[in-house]
Amino acid sequence: KQAHLLAKELSERAGDTTRAIGALWGLICMSVVRSELQRTCVLSERLLELTRDHLQVPFQLAGHMELAGAAFGAGDLALADQEFAIADALYDPAQHAQHVARSSFDQGVMLRSWWAHLCWHRGDNEHAVALSNDALALSRSFGHPLTRAIALAYAAILHQFRRDTAACAELSAETIALCNEHGLSYYRTWGQITAAWSEDLDDSALTIAESIRGLLAARARRGLPYFHGVLAEVHLRRGESVAAGLAIDAGLEMGRPSG
């Protein structure tokens, strides 16, 4: 974080907008993973200001996508849908190489994967599945490991929402295999959690609890309330109502600081 802050300060002082934008994007990525919704909004608005007079479409897309994600997290689904739509209108799959060069993954795949979750929460299952399938198809056509891992992990969660155990299990297994192959520990953890939910094995609760502890150790708080909800459901299947209640309490507690 300090490195990104210093890079942003030095770049702005030197009038180097291109490098300032890159440093700002690094700060946004950190605030998103840590579920700092207010900070994400402030940084994303600044990113859009800096890119307004420059041909930095991937970063403009990113700014609107992160505003959408923060609004989604805060429960403003209408604003989130609006911002996702603006971001999607800026997306051109032909700019995939530019997205990867600037962000390490394809922004269009990320936004459609994330937008699919919003659509499901708004009750539009058909649109949610269509967006997720489109993101998966794009990610496979690009052949970029991190982009594909994002699409797979988000798709697995979508099908967990939908209670489609078979689809969730298949996508989770593919996520884990891909992440193991390329050393992508963050999304491997997501895949392990959804796999544990879909398989309902004796050690499912332990697998999820260990995954949650790993994310906490890495200070990656994004998704933790949801993951605690998944853990609670697994405990309930096993008749462990006290453990389920503790998981829910922990998830609620983790959600409060972010708003």
Backbone hydrogen bonds, N-H to C=O, Kabsch-Sander energy under -0.5 kcal/mol:
donor,donor_aa,acceptor,acceptor_aa,energy
5,L,1,K,-2.6
6,L,2,Q,-2.6
7,A,3,A,-2.4
8,K,4,H,-2.6
9,E,5,L,-2.4
10,L,6,L,-2.8
11,S,7,A,-2.3
12,E,8,K,-2.4
13,R,9,E,-2.2
14,A,10,L,-1.9
15,G,11,S,-0.5
15,G,12,E,-0.7
16,D,11,S,-2.8
17,T,15,G,-1.3
20,A,16,D,-2.0
21,I,17,T,-2.6
22,G,18,T,-1.7
23,A,19,R,-2.3
24,L,20,A,-2.4
25,W,21,I,-2.3
26,G,22,G,-1.7
27,L,23,A,-1.8
28,I,24,L,-2.1
29,C,25,W,-2.4
30,M,26,G,-1.7
31,S,27,L,-2.3
32,V,28,I,-2.5
33,V,29,C,-2.1
34,R,30,M,-1.6
35,S,32,V,-1.7
36,E,31,S,-3.0
37,L,35,S,-1.3
40,T,36,E,-2.4
41,C,37,L,-2.1
42,V,38,Q,-2.2
43,L,39,R,-2.7
44,S,40,T,-2.5
45,E,41,C,-2.4
46,R,42,V,-1.9
47,L,43,L,-2.2
48,L,44,S,-2.2
49,E,45,E,-1.9
50,L,46,R,-2.3
51,T,47,L,-1.8
52,R,48,L,-0.8
52,R,49,E,-0.6
54,H,51,T,-1.3
56,Q,51,T,-0.6
56,Q,54,H,-2.2
59,F,56,Q,-0.6
60,Q,56,Q,-2.0
61,L,57,V,-3.0
62,A,58,P,-2.1
63,G,59,F,-2.4
64,H,60,Q,-2.1
65,M,61,L,-2.5
66,E,62,A,-2.6
67,L,63,G,-1.9
68,A,64,H,-2.2
69,G,65,M,-2.5
70,A,66,E,-2.3
71,A,67,L,-2.3
72,F,68,A,-2.6
73,G,69,G,-2.5
74,A,70,A,-1.8
75,G,72,F,-1.3
76,D,71,A,-2.4
77,L,75,G,-1.4
80,A,76,D,-2.2
81,D,77,L,-2.4
82,Q,78,A,-2.0
83,E,79,L,-2.5
84,F,80,A,-2.6
85,A,81,D,-2.0
86,I,82,Q,-1.9
87,A,83,E,-2.4
88,D,84,F,-2.7
89,A,85,A,-1.8
90,L,86,I,-0.9
90,L,87,A,-0.9
91,Y,88,D,-1.1
95,Q,92,D,-2.7
96,H,93,P,-1.6
99,H,95,Q,-2.2
100,V,96,H,-2.5
101,A,97,A,-2.2
102,R,98,Q,-2.0
103,S,99,H,-3.1
104,S,99,H,-0.5
104,S,100,V,-1.8
105,F,99,H,-0.6
107,Q,105,F,-0.6
110,M,106,D,-1.8
111,L,107,Q,-2.9
112,R,108,G,-2.1
113,S,109,V,-2.1
114,W,110,M,-2.5
115,W,111,L,-2.9
116,A,112,R,-1.7
117,H,113,S,-0.9
117,H,114,W,-0.5
118,L,114,W,-1.5
119,C,115,W,-2.6
120,W,116,A,-2.0
121,H,117,H,-2.2
122,R,118,L,-1.6
123,G,120,W,-1.6
124,D,119,C,-2.8
125,N,123,G,-1.0
128,A,124,D,-2.0
129,V,125,N,-2.4
130,A,126,E,-2.1
131,L,127,H,-2.6
132,S,128,A,-2.2
133,N,129,V,-2.8
134,D,130,A,-2.2
135,A,131,L,-2.4
136,L,132,S,-2.4
137,A,133,N,-2.5
138,L,134,D,-2.5
139,S,135,A,-2.5
140,R,136,L,-2.1
141,S,137,A,-1.9
142,F,138,L,-1.9
143,G,139,S,-1.5
144,H,139,S,-0.7
148,R,144,H,-2.5
149,A,145,P,-2.6
150,I,146,L,-2.2
151,A,147,T,-2.0
152,L,148,R,-2.5
153,A,149,A,-2.7
154,Y,150,I,-2.4
155,A,151,A,-2.0
156,A,152,L,-2.5
157,I,153,A,-1.7
158,L,154,Y,-2.3
159,H,155,A,-2.2
160,Q,156,A,-1.3
161,F,157,I,-2.5
162,R,158,L,-1.9
163,R,160,Q,-1.0
164,D,159,H,-2.5
165,T,163,R,-1.3
168,C,164,D,-2.4
169,A,165,T,-2.7
170,E,166,A,-2.3
171,L,167,A,-2.4
172,S,168,C,-2.4
173,A,169,A,-2.3
174,E,170,E,-1.9
175,T,171,L,-2.3
176,I,172,S,-2.5
177,A,173,A,-2.3
178,L,174,E,-2.3
179,C,175,T,-2.6
180,N,176,I,-2.6
181,E,177,A,-2.0
182,H,178,L,-1.8
183,G,179,C,-1.1
184,L,179,C,-2.0
185,S,183,G,-1.1
188,R,184,L,-1.5
189,T,185,S,-1.9
190,W,186,Y,-1.2
191,G,187,Y,-2.2
192,Q,188,R,-2.4
193,I,189,T,-1.8
194,T,190,W,-2.2
195,A,191,G,-2.3
196,A,192,Q,-2.1
197,W,193,I,-1.9
198,S,194,T,-2.2
199,E,195,A,-2.3
200,D,196,A,-1.6
204,S,201,L,-1.7
207,T,203,D,-2.4
208,I,204,S,-2.4
209,A,205,A,-2.6
210,E,206,L,-2.5
211,S,207,T,-2.0
212,I,208,I,-2.5
213,R,209,A,-2.2
214,G,210,E,-1.9
215,L,211,S,-2.0
216,L,212,I,-2.4
217,A,213,R,-2.3
218,A,214,G,-1.4
219,R,216,L,-1.5
220,A,215,L,-2.9
221,R,33,V,-0.7
221,R,219,R,-0.9
222,R,33,V,-2.5
224,L,221,R,-1.9
227,F,223,G,-2.7
228,H,224,L,-2.3
229,G,225,P,-1.6
230,V,226,Y,-2.1
231,L,227,F,-2.2
232,A,228,H,-2.5
233,E,229,G,-2.0
234,V,230,V,-2.0
235,H,231,L,-2.2
236,L,232,A,-2.3
237,R,233,E,-2.1
238,R,234,V,-1.1
238,R,235,H,-0.5
239,G,236,L,-1.8
240,E,235,H,-2.8
241,S,239,G,-1.3
244,A,240,E,-2.0
245,G,241,S,-2.3
246,L,242,V,-2.1
247,A,243,A,-2.0
248,I,244,A,-2.2
249,D,245,G,-2.5
250,A,246,L,-2.3
251,G,247,A,-2.3
252,L,248,I,-2.6
253,E,249,D,-2.2
254,M,250,A,-2.0
255,G,251,G,-1.4
256,R,252,L,-1.2
259,G,255,G,-0.8
259,G,256,R,-1.0
